[in-house]
Amino acid sequence: MTSPSMSDRIAMHNANVLQIGMFGANCSSSRTATRVPERWSASWSDCLALAKMADEAGIDFMLPIGRWKGYGGETDFHGTTLETITWASGLLGATKCITVFGTVHAPLFHPLVAAKQMVTADNIGGGRFGLNIVAGWNEGEFEMFGVEQREHDERYVFAEEWLNVIKRAWSQADDFDFDGRWFKLERVRAKPKPVGGSRPLIMNAGSSGAGQRFAMRNCDAFFTASGATRTSLEGMAQRVAEIKGEARSIGREINVYSIGQVICRPTKKEAEEYHRYANVENADWGAVERMLELRDITRANTNPEEFETRRRYFATIAIGGYPFVGSPDHIAEELAIASRAGVRGIALSLVNFVAELPYFRDEVLPRLARMGLRVAA
Ligand SMILES: Cc1cc2nc3c(=O)[nH]c(=O)nc-3n(C[C@H](O)[C@H](O)[C@H](O)COP(=O)(O)O)c2cc1C
């Protein structure tokens, strides 16, 4: 992996057909707003243990969440979070094969600072750093920085300019000037470059039309987690086909990824019971309601029955992802369906990654290898 090409990076340095990642390990409780005592701590020692275990198991990537402020509730869901580029740097230094992303809010970082932080991470990891670019999302977080969010679609115009600065800093050998709408930069000099003359894999997870168009023009990978992808694999297949079709219409190929929660147990019954126990019976309803409020769904503007359905649904899907809940056979089959539908990779969350990954590694990964979707670890 001394000199990775762009296609090596896109393949995450291996031959897996279906790439599997761990999603949200840098945030307390990860993606399950639950009160169960075994919920994920997101401490550095737990993150490090997970990264080493995942690396040895042949897991392809770790995708953190860029989160600055918790959602409150009894557990202060996402109240404790590790900053993602420094987190990635530490994990890259301790692992050999796994790709680790940083999730970066474009409006909060000067692009030349971000470019150098990311190049540092990439050099530490020998070309295994990836960028998940976020154009802007939670109002409360931006307020905390004294940064006003731009009008929705303009966020992506800004993000495109921000990314252009970064791409030039990563690629241009000579000093350059940049004369943009927001950035007017003189005699920019940026060394070293990313490893191997290529650049980090770039992905985006916008759900709006503007977000999707931005990803198609500027990114290698697009994460989709909206609408039907949360409840049905047919829905996921349809979204993938739409996105790939749209990309092709502008002459681009884009890899499509999705997200989900895994609860894998020897039997369907055990998995479903734990899912209900962790996600619903022990939901942190205060945090769930705060997240719904950010989507403008409140008790005040929604009738009680509808509100109850919405909050239960949101807790059940682990705040937005397909529930892979069941036995190893069932989960391997569902992941295979997603792969056959054209999904290049899936970022998965577990209630407690370190406690639950060994069973997934020992039971699900070998099944996927036998199906030809992954290389045996
Ligand atoms: C897989 C995935 C990861 C995301 N990660 C983050 C994140 O870490 N931080 C954040 O503020 N937003 C995150 N988002 C939100 C998106 O970047 C985007 O802001 C959101 O989907 C709204 O889309 P829009 O900007 O097109 O309206 C994520 C979304 C998805 C589906």
The ligand as a Gaussian input file, in Angstrom:
#p B3LYP/6-31G(d) Opt

LIG

0 1
 C      -24.569000       8.267000       6.215000
 C      -24.778000       9.699000       6.627000
 C      -23.800000      10.317000       7.378000
 C      -23.965000      11.642000       7.763000
 N      -23.050000      12.197000       8.572000
 C      -23.273000      13.430000       9.063000
 C      -22.444000      13.953000      10.049000
 O      -21.544000      13.259000      10.495000
 N      -22.669000      15.205000      10.517000
 C      -23.704000      15.961000      10.061000
 O      -23.886000      17.073000      10.527000
 N      -24.505000      15.485000       9.103000
 C      -24.345000      14.235000       8.628000
 N      -25.197000      13.735000       7.700000
 C      -26.211000      14.614000       7.125000
 C      -25.953000      14.913000       5.658000
 O      -24.636000      15.348000       5.377000
 C      -26.941000      15.953000       5.142000
 O      -26.698000      17.192000       5.764000
 C      -28.367000      15.542000       5.412000
 O      -28.596000      14.271000       4.835000
 C      -29.329000      16.557000       4.830000
 O      -29.197000      16.579000       3.427000
 P      -29.271000      17.929000       2.590000
 O      -28.107000      18.779000       3.045000
 O      -29.116000      17.486000       1.161000
 O      -30.583000      18.560000       2.886000
 C      -25.095000      12.386000       7.342000
 C      -26.088000      11.742000       6.599000
 C      -25.942000      10.408000       6.259000
 C      -27.028000       9.750000       5.456000

